[in-house]
Amino acid sequence: MKNRVAMLHAFGDASEIEVETQVLPTPISGQVRVKIEASTVNATDIFIRKGIYPLLKEKPPFILGYDFVGTIDSVAPDVQDFAIGNRVCGIIMTGGNADYVCCSESLLTLVPQEIKGTLAACVNLSGITAYQMFVHYAKVKSGDRILIHGGSGAIGDTLLQFGKLNNCLMVTTASASKHSFIKKSYGATALDYNDKDYWEDLDFVALGGFDAVFDFTNQKSFNRSYKYLKKGGRLVTYAVYSSALAIKYKTPYTFFKFGLDFLLMMLKLKWWNVIPLGKSALFYGSTDSRNQYPERHNKDMRDLFKLIGDGVLVPLIYKEFKIEEVVDAHCILESGQVHGQIVIKNVH
């Protein structure tokens, strides 16, 4: 048996990725080996590839892929909670874009057999991020008025689906080509962030305020998003995407600049929570949330799988790629044309 992997040889652009064939990994103490059905390529993978993801400790060469879905085919003798044949998913930061991966059993969640692997992959990182921000951080209630930046992305589209399910009044930002789908599918008002009057239009629709804002873009947008909140409203951030997208190669300067931008965001959030204006500003990190609240994470994943099984949540897949096409997947994601989730589907 072979193990094809998406190997990153140096921090940089997508040309630094090579698909290689390796020997099958062997699980060590506490680990299982998973035969992977599907994984994804997300914005976080772009940050990791460029070497600017704050939680990343590894240095190239290593295998890319923040998440995976598959079936356990080997276990270490001391594994207690999982067995060969269990269908599982996990978020592991690196290693998911491969045919096989070994990881700690503590990082796994059971996946129902009836859930399609590509759909399970969509909620493994993007879906859980949207769900936990919506439910636990923003605490959105039925009928709330919410603003979702990046409504055509994997996380943004999922937030729009949750908003529709909760009868929210929604405003979102997206390029003009995606507006018709967003309006028809979710009933949301969509603004084109490329339009010259974008900020004026956003100021206008923000009159009256929002109960919740989800923002991952840049400092200017964070400032506006906090301003748009009603009293009691919550701003939830989860990245500084514009800064990360502008970096092609990691250098001491670009890493420092991005780190400073990220630090400024975190300081703003702390400061805004000190000011007695009755608003909240929160940062969400999927890995931190999983590590701090593993039982909640697993329960939320079960809830997401039920929503998919019931046909209530329908992850939007932009395109499925083979693992040999992972470089193309990275390039397309960075192009800005993606609407929904990019999935790597394995054929064994």
ABEGO torsion letter per residue (X at the ends): XBBBBBBBABBEBAAABBBBBBBBBBBBBGBBBBBBABBBBBAAAAAAAAGABAABABBOBBBBEABBBBBBABBBAABAABBBGBBBBBBAGBGABBABBBBBAAABBBBBAABBAAAAAAAAAAAAAAAAAAAAAAGBBBGBBBBBBGAABAAAAAAAAAAAAAGBBBBBBBBAAAAAAAAAAAGBBBBBAABAAAAAAAAAAABGEBABBBBABBAAAAAAAAAABBBGBBBBBABBAAAAAABABBBAAAAAAAAAAAAAAAAAAAAAAABBAGBBBBBBBAAAAAAABAAAAAAAAAAAAAAAAAGABBBBBABBBBAAAAAAAAAAAAAGABBEBBBBBBBX
